[in-house]
Amino acid sequence: MNHSNLITETMTEGNNSSVGLLNRSLTDLDRFSSLEDIDVTADGTPILRVFICVVYSVVCAVGLVGNLLVLFFIRVKQERKKSRINFFVLNLAVTDFQFVLTLPFWAVDTALDFSWPFGDAMCKIISSVTVMNMYASVFFLTAMSVTRYWSVASSLKDRTRQKSCSAKWISVVLWVSATIATAPTSIFSTVTNVAGEKLCLLKFPDGQYWLAVYHLQKIIFAFVLPMAIVSVSYIMLLRFIRNRSMKTNTKRTSQVTKSVTIVVLSFFLCWMPNHAITFWGVLVKLNAVHWDKSYYIVHTYVFPVTVCLAHANSCLNPVIYCLMREEFRKKLKDLLYGR
């Protein structure tokens, strides 16, 4: 999940106060009059803020290097070897590269106790770029899982031109879909004064109801549906490979099984904690469950860590989808050792 969950919680009209700004202890929970009073994520302690900043810096550095290597290998080293899967990997690298470029802004914001110093225009731009590339990354991961099954099952190896053209149109659709899904963020992101501090927030006209709807659609379209499609695609892929090569290529079957397991687990483990807590927040906002000290503790101290974990997926993707492939490992060795 992405940084917008952590930073862009809506502040509705009224007597709201920022937990992150005032750094309240658990004993202050009794003084809150409503959920909206604790809707801005607290930083907990300076140690947690430092931890988040360090994680963002590491993810940014590794993500920049990793995704640049992917772009270099695919665009420069594989000009003649065009395929749909490589075209999606290229787009995934582009979206992850753009995503990690936003992390320095969020790191500064976190270091300043979520006080946004870059102005209203940059609030809209950085929030929109962050969310759009989160959607695009998940969409391309999903497209790659479907393509991997389809290419293996159909064994269409001689349709390079057709597949390349098809991949381009699919990519256009995925980018347009990510842009449309980002529209609420672009429209409602704004710098709001809270307790004398300027925060980059999502400010919906009707308060927490529309914020809950916003997060719910993000959970569905950026996690539940993609996870279902990815899981079904890889289950079908494994069944196909095992049925066709159980007796002839056990090593190949084992390699594909290992690769698929890592892909699905990394996607699930990186995003599930963030979306699970976000869904808890949706239920609280819709008054389906009551907010209490448990929600306060998790939202304040655990949720920021899950955001870091979700962000880490942007630097894991190049490792999983490229460095696990023998052809890319060979090209990386050649690049490092000058062969």
Stockholm file with secondary structure:
# STOCKHOLM 1.0

chainA/1-339         MNHSNLITETMTEGNNSSVGLLNRSLTDLDRFSSLEDIDVTADGTPILRVFICVVYSVVCAVGLVGNLLVLFFIRVKQERKKSRINFFVLNLAVTDFQFVLTLPFWAVDTALDFSWPFGDAMCKIISSVTVMNMYASVFFLTAMSVTRYWSVASSLKDRTRQKSCSAKWISVVLWVSATIATAPTSIFSTVTNVAGEKLCLLKFPDGQYWLAVYHLQKIIFAFVLPMAIVSVSYIMLLRFIRNRSMKTNTKRTSQVTKSVTIVVLSFFLCWMPNHAITFWGVLVKLNAVHWDKSYYIVHTYVFPVTVCLAHANSCLNPVIYCLMREEFRKKLKDLLYGR
#=GR chainA/1-339 SS CCHHHHHCCCCCSSSCCCHHHHTCCGGGGGGCCSGGGGCSCCCCSHHHHHHHHHHHHHHHHHHHHHHHHHHHHHHTTTSSCCCHHHHHHHHHHHHHHHHHHTHHHHHHHHHTTSCCCSHHHHHHHHHHHHHHHHHHHHHHHHHHHHHHHHHHHHCCCSCHHHHHHHHHHHHHHHHHHHHHHHHHHHHHEEEEEETTEEEEEECCTTTHHHHHHHHHHHHIIIIIHHHHHHHHHHHHHHHHHHHHHTTTCHHHHHHHHHHHHHHHHHHHHHHHHHHHHHHHHHHHHTTSSCCCHHHHHIIIIIHHHHHHHHHHHHHHHHIIIIITSHHHHHHHHHHHHTC
#=GC SS_cons         CCHHHHHCCCCCSSSCCCHHHHTCCGGGGGGCCSGGGGCSCCCCSHHHHHHHHHHHHHHHHHHHHHHHHHHHHHHTTTSSCCCHHHHHHHHHHHHHHHHHHTHHHHHHHHHTTSCCCSHHHHHHHHHHHHHHHHHHHHHHHHHHHHHHHHHHHHCCCSCHHHHHHHHHHHHHHHHHHHHHHHHHHHHHEEEEEETTEEEEEECCTTTHHHHHHHHHHHHIIIIIHHHHHHHHHHHHHHHHHHHHHTTTCHHHHHHHHHHHHHHHHHHHHHHHHHHHHHHHHHHHHTTSSCCCHHHHHIIIIIHHHHHHHHHHHHHHHHIIIIITSHHHHHHHHHHHHTC
//
